[in-house]
Amino acid sequence: MSRQTIQIDDTLYEYILGVSLREPEVLAELRAETAKHPYAQMQIAPEQGQFMGLLVRLMGATRCLEVGVFTGYSSISVALALPPEGRLYALDEDLETAAIAQRYWKRAHVDDRIELRLGDGTRSLDALLAEGGEGTFDFAFVDADKEGYSAYYERSLRLLRPGGLVAFDNVLRAGRVVDKGATDAGTEAIRAFNRALHADDRVDISMVPIADGLTLARKRP
């Protein structure tokens, strides 16, 4: 037995996928297409998408939020877990990658559950608040520019209902968070964000070492 999270090499990773991943064909095809994109590394891992879908089902979520769509893998993973009347608000500012996402939303038959809002993430969140969205969302996923995480967090927290959950991607930055030589703006922003979230008593948290690190923050009643 181990008292620490075990290290995962390629062989063990393939085993994990082989005995646990239930990836719909449309998501496998989206992964294959996205692999050819210049920023393919921005796509979440398939096991992470499945994990988030499970969280949404466990919560019985009906209103969800995503900040950072890219080509749509995470939004499909969440939308497939929603009931037919569920709604996912997907926020992004890249029209080109959002067009890929929209194409696959339709192929996955979840386009009727997803509302795309193009533009600056902070302004889009402010618009949802202005529309009366405060305290009405069950789940939020943030995977956008790392320097914006603090702003996205504060607004997402207001949008969540008590007991709602927000998940933040890339909180380990491929291990750069512990590399003293890594001083790029994104890594510095994530370090500061991780410290601030750890000290925030408005939420219960858990950092899960899945993919590039996923922090879950539950809004306390």
N, C-alpha and C positions, 0 to 999 in steps of 0.2 A: 504494500500500500504506500501511497505517497501523500505527504502533507502539503505538497505544492502542485500547481498545475503542471502536468508533464509536458515536455517538449515534443513537438509534432514534426516528424520528418515526412518526406514525400510519401513513403510507403504507408505510414500510419494514417496520413491525411486521406489517401486514396481508399484505405479501408473504412475510415469514418464515412466518407461519401457513399461507399458501396453498400453499407449496411444501414444508413439513415436517411440519405437524400432521396426525396421523392419529387423530382423536378419535372414540372409539366413540359411537354415538348416545346411549347411556344417560348418558354423561358430559356431552354437549352439553345434554341435557334437564335434568340436575342443575344445570349452570351457569345455565340459564335460570330454573329455580325459585329458586335461591339468589340470583339478581340482585334478587329482590323482597324479600329478607330485610333487616331493618334494619342488619345488620352484614355485608352482602354483600362488603365490601372484605376480609373475613377469608379468603375463598376464594383458594386458590392459582391462578396463571395456568395455562392448559391446557398451554402448552409446558413449564412446570416439571413438571407431572404426568407428561408423556411422558418428560422427561429423567430423572426419578427411576425410572420404570419401566424405562428402558434400563439405568440403573445396577444395578438389582436383577437384571436378566437377565444383564448382564455378569459380575456376581459369582457367579451361580448360587445366589443366596440362597434359603434355605428358611425361616428364622426371622427375622421382622422385627418392628419395634416402632414405634409412632406415639404421640407425646405431643401431643395436640391434634387432635381429629377434625373438629370443626365439622360440616358437612353431608356429609362423606364423600368429597369429590373425591380427595384425596390417598390415602386408604386404598384406594379402588377402583383408582387408578393403580398402586399397589404390588401389591395382591392379584392383579390381572390378570397381572402379571409373574411371579407365583409358580407353581411346579408344583402339580399337584392336591393333593399332600401338604403343601404349604407352609402356614405359619401366620403371621398378623399379629395381634399384640396391640395393640389400639387403646384408648388411655387418654383419657378425657375426664370432665368433671364436669357437663356440661350435658345433661340428659336430653332436653330439647326438640329441640335440633339433632341429638343422637345418634339420635333416632327417625327423623329424615329420612335420616340416613346409613344406618341399618338397612334402611329401605325401598328405598333404591337399591342397597345391597349385594345384596339379594335379586334385584332386577331385573337386576343385572350378573352374577348367578350366582356370586358369590364369598362369599356369607354363610357358607358352610361352611369358609372359610379364615380368617375373622376372628373373634377373640374380643374383645368389648367389655368393658372394665372401667371402670365408673363410679366417680368419686371423685377425691379430690385426687391430682394427678399424682405428687408426691413419694412419697406413701404407696403408690400403686400400683406405682411402680418398686421401692420397698423390699420390697413383697410378692413381686415377681418374683425379687428377689435371695434372699429368705428361702425361696422355693420351689426354690432350686437353679439359678436361671437364669444365674448368673454365668459369663461366657465362652461363652455358647451362642448368641448372636444374631449375625446377619450384617450387618443394616442397621437403622438407627434414623432416624426423622425427627422433629424437634422443632419444633413450631409452636404454642406455647401462650403463657401470660403471660411477658412478657420479663424481668420481675424474677426469675422462677424458672429462667432458662436455666442459670445456673451449677450449681444443684442438679440439674437434669435432666441436664446434661452429665456430672457426676461419676458419677451412677448409671448412665447409659447406657454410659459408658466401661467400667464394671465388667461390665455385661451383654454387651458386645460380645466376640466372639472376637478374638484377634490377627489383624490384617488386616481386621477389620470396619470398617464405615463409618457415621458419624453425620452427618446433614445438619441444619443449623439455618436456619430461614427468617427473613425480615425483618431481615437483618443490616445493611441500609442504611437502614431506617426512612424510605423515601421521600425519601432525601437528608438527613434531619434529623441524621444522625450528624456531618455537617460544618457544621451550622448552629449557631453559638455561642449563638444566641438560643433554641434548643430545649433546654429544661431539664426536660421532663417525665420522670417516673420511668422510663417504658419506654425512652426514648431514652438516658438516662443509664446504664441497666442494660445496654443493647446496646453502648454505647461501652466500658464496663468489660469486658464479656464478650469483645468483639472483641480488646481489648488482651491480655487474659489468655490467650485461645486462641492468639494469635500467638506468645506466649512459651512455650507448653507443648510441651516436647520429647517428650511421650508420644505425640504424633500428628503425622502429615503433614497439611498443610492446603492448601486452595485456596478463595478467595472468588470465587464465580462471579456476575457481574452479570446474572443472569437474574431476571426479575420484580422483586421487592423485595430481591434479594440473597440468595444461598444459599451458606453456608459448608460445605464438605465436610471432615470430619476423619477420617482413617484411623488406627486404633489400631495403633501400631507393635508388632511382635512382641517 
